[in-house]
Amino acid sequence: MRDPLRETRTYFWTGRYWLGTGLVLLAASMVALLWFSAASVPDVGVRLESPRLARAPGVGDGLLGRDPVGSEAKLDRGCPVRGDCVVDFSYRDEKLLLETQTGGGRVWIPAIARQRGGPYPLVVLLHGTDSMPKPGGVHRLLAPPLNLSLEFKSALERGVAVPVIVAAPSQTRDAHASPSLWTPAGFNLADFVTVLEAELSVLGSARVDRRQVSVFGHSGAGCVVTSRKRNGLFHVAERVRALRTQGVHVTTLGLMDICFHGYGGGRFLRDALAGTSTRVAAMWVEPQTWYATLDRDLDGFARGLGVSDVVRCDRTRYESCLGNDRGWWLFKARHRPLAQEAQSGSGNPPGDDDLDAHSAMTRWFVQEILRRHLSGKIGR
């Protein structure tokens, strides 16, 4: 005999079961959908403090995290659709920057490199000392009023140089004196290249040609070379062989109005680079603001370096031009024309500060590098 009350209860509990099951499945589907969306949609325009680039200060042995959008390597993040791209990224910010600052790394990628993709030579810029860093002023050699990327861009547009990726770390913490600037604990070239490569993999298909990495240092980036301590350019020089085992080939070491240290400084570089293919390119000017106590003996430095042959150069720009059979060169710029160029600020957007000859000379240096070593012709 049918029991209506019992059937009603059965239908009731069966309905609740299926309703509950449906709600659970719906909730699970929503969670899965949200998770998939978060994992597949890149955070466009957010490049600073990326988890994939997070590092312990001073440690370069590996990445601490993995960016969930790392598989989307070809999507532009922070770059315009076309044209050159300038992007800031974190590089040892906790170690090198003041507490309120982030994004110590900056990279300039020319439009043609973004368009074609593939490997390109890399130039790494190391700035000099800064006794009074501005709270928001992290970048120097790749920012107005100097912005050396404009020299690379101009040469590329005129068809006289190959495309080059230009990148620079920045240091504002303890940057007032050379002994605490670009120390081995603060900057490691192989580590910087690795971080940059990770950044480029997200920005597009242009990448670093590790066989063609140059390092240019300005002023205080080349002022520490003693029996116990080498910073900046001198530390890079002594590690050229070790860097090669890590896959980083230093093609040119650029000395932009550094201290020079007379014969001893030149001899150190000559011995450190003996048997390697690394070139030395050096330029100096003698601004009145340099301390008289610094050893600015250019003749002694040239002898120690083994650069003594007179080579061709623009004599309206340079007082002396020396080279050797390895393609190394050492030019002394004329102070008066540089001072005039610094006053006019030609080729760069106006900035807050007027450039002195010591800073403006870096433009001439980059122009010589582009003409002599990045034009497809190696000449003197």
C-alpha angles and dihedrals in degrees: 000000000000117000107206093190092053093047090050090053091048092051090046096053093040090053092049090050095053093040090052092046091051092050091050092049091047092051092048090050092051092050091049091048093050092047093049092048093050091049097047104040113077120225092244115215096010108115105142121089093010109177089227091062098042113128137175109251110272094002121116104167097105150326117289095209143016123240109234089219094048091113090063091073096149097056115103112237115187096353127108117249091252138013133035119337129215116187133174121215138173119271117170089319093165090055102038108029136064115261095260095050133087138171100053094171124075129182132190116203117188118230094243091055090051091048098047101030123199132101123328134180114268127219116195117199123207115193126213132247122307118198095186111030114191117241092241099024105099102145125060117159092040097043137066137311089034107017102165091195086081090066091053090046094049094050091048093050091050090052095239100113139042120248112275133185111225122199137169137189117214132218124194100152111088089351095135095094136033097238090065096037121098093348118177088255092053104041132031118175097208090049092049091051090051093051090046092050090054089052093049091050088063096042098053144290100305111108142176121274097220090197090066111048120144128187122205120188128191127212111310091024085080106038105094119079118135135140089268106031139040123177135183115344094008092054090050089050094054090049099049093109094045090048090054090058086055090053097257114123113195106210100174133020107202119204110196108189095315125165092270094197096219122254094343094057093048093046091050092056092044092053095041092053098039111131093014131104093232113126126214118220116181137176132175141178127191108233116183092237095073116104114259090223093066116101100243095163101150095176092053091046091051091051092049091047092049094238110135110129117108109237135188118272143141103290092194087066104033135049094199135011120193132176144156140217092273092066093254116143140186121194130184111211123218109251099212099057089044092051089052092050091048090053093050093045089211118184097018134079115256116272138189094265133047114240119242123212091262090063100033090055089072088072092057089047093054090046091054092047091051092048097044106033111013102043094082089260126090107210143145 
